[in-house]
Amino acid sequence: MQKLKFVTKEQRDGKSSCCSTGQGADANSSGAVAKALLSCPDAGKNAPRWIIGAVPSPAGAVPQISTAWTNGDRWGMIKSRSGGYRMRYTVAPGLYAVGTPGKDADVFVSANYKLSFDILRRALAGFNAWVLVLDTKSINVWCAAGKGTFGTSELVTRITEAKLAEVVGHRRVIVPQLGAVGVNAADVAKRTGFRVSFGPVEARDIPEYIRAGYKKTSAMSNMKFGMLDRLVLTPMEINPAMKKFPWVAAGILLIFGFQPSGFLFKEAWSNGLPFQLLGLLSVLTGALVTPVLLPFVPFRSFAVKGWIMGVLSVFIATRYLGPTGVQDPILLAVAYLLFPALSSYIALQFTGSTTFTGMSGVKKELKVGIPLYIGAASVSMVLVVVFKLKEWGLV
Amino acid sequence: MKYLANVTTLAYAPDKCAGCGRCAEVCPRGVFIMQDKRAVITDKDRCMECGACALNCEFGAIAVNTGVGCAAALINGMITGGPPTCGCDSTPGSVCC
């Protein structure tokens, strides 16, 4: 198939302007991007760098995308993996072309979270294929399918809007397997005539899946959750917890510094610092250490795993590390009561990120866990009051 | 890795199975396999209640109580008294999974 136009870097960076469409990155559908590119190569300068041109199709122009990642794509991945940027890391929904696909080319469905889209286009290097991006509000396939935005009706809408029945001669779309939580294949077939094949869980297995005649091995069907998979998820556990940490730290200083004679910074510091460090340690134990070492920590319950690691970290810190040495027996009891509970609570949050925990199990953990957390926090508070009363010579 | 035992709400009625193989195709945990043109459960405790199998079983042979399986969402639901939610659907500034 002949390519209509190829926007070069020079054209993209060129100053001359034959039309000021302003289309491109801001366009809300892939079709609008392609139309702008075809009518004026200069429109491409506002288009994202991964759009490298446009290809014709019986249903109009389709933007052609690169299968290579730029540094911008890599930086985007890091930013979106660590915070709120992920909610704005998005691509326009609609149809895209990899290579120069024709009527027989496969159609791969993806989400409009740019990282999901990037991983798919990278996996399609060397192939001629269509990519149909659903509007999932910048959320990945798995989470969006759980919420239903990566779902039957959105897929039906996009197939119809992209005029897929004119673009391709066959009647099959390949949906990522994890999309099956939201996509009812039989329903899609009834409403569009397109048969849904659920492809591999991971886009990187697509080339092998195609070579095997669109057959999945059981390894392609099963979710892996290796140490690296777990590690890249931890920034989203650590960052939200750390946002609350300054308040906790200030609270600790306030409690320890408050004396009958007023607020003493020396007191606040000498007793407050070990507790601040222990607090920091317990957050990291729950949000980083426990998730990374997950299979090696005994018991299946995440709350128990977090608690065990929490006790371990308090033990090591109070025994062997200078700055976190807590001498007073009452404060030591508070440390053992409070911080492992905090680690446990934070570790329990990781159930939302795993590939093997279900709602019924988490409910069970919460039912037992929450009263225990509240109990541990209450007793700790009483103990701190007793400590303060003793410190002030009142008991 | 496996989560808590004997908690999944997965229910399967083999007599309704027509052998289409969709459940085995969609399950990311290998709970269903095809044997003699019928779906068979390998290990129920591997199930994480995602609901892909039940949604894609045309013959109503599978039922599972599915929902957001994360602690934050369930706690949100407990506090607000509403359904479990990550709070990432419409609230500006919220961050989703």
Interface residues (C-beta under 8 A of the other chain):
Chain A: G83 G84 R86 M87 I139 N140 C143 A145 G146 K147 Q177 L178 A180 V181 G182 V183 N184 A185 A186 F198 V201 K216 S218 S221 N222 M223 F225 M236 P240 L294 P295 R300 S301 L348 Q349 T351 G352 S353 T354 T355 F356 T357 G358 M359 S360 G361 V362 K363 K364 E365 L366 I370
Chain B: M1 K2 Y3 L4 A5 V7 T8 T9 R22 A24 E25 V26 C27 P28 R29 G30 R46 C47 M48 E49 C50 G51 A52 L55 N56 E58 N65 T66 G67 V68 G69 C70 A71 A72 A73 L74 I75 M78 P84 C86 C88 D89 G93 S94 V95 C96 C97
